[in-house]
Amino acid sequence: MRPRLEVGSEAGRGRRSERPMRIDHLEYRAYSVDDDGHIAHSNVFVAANDDAAFEHARQFVNGHDVELWSRDRLVARLKNIRPSKLVGHE
């Protein structure tokens, strides 16, 4: 049986990914960062290039900022846009 490429989460597991990686694709990690600057969650995936990885990582901006990394290289920081509170008129 041929192994599949999968998207998964390895936050806090402390082990290296054993999934095969296509030679023409790179492994990326999207780290959700909480308000205190701590990693709340991570997502590991493969993409053809930085632009494709950036588009894929946009889905993880859900209440937290996201840092997108490829190995030891920071690719991008995606900011969570928090809606401003509406202020009533007096």
Secondary structure, DSSP 4 states (H G I P E B T S, - for coil): -PPPP--B--TTT-----S---TTSEEEEEEEE-TTS-EEEEEEEEESSHHHHHHHHGGG-SSSEEEEEETTEEEEEE---PPPPP----
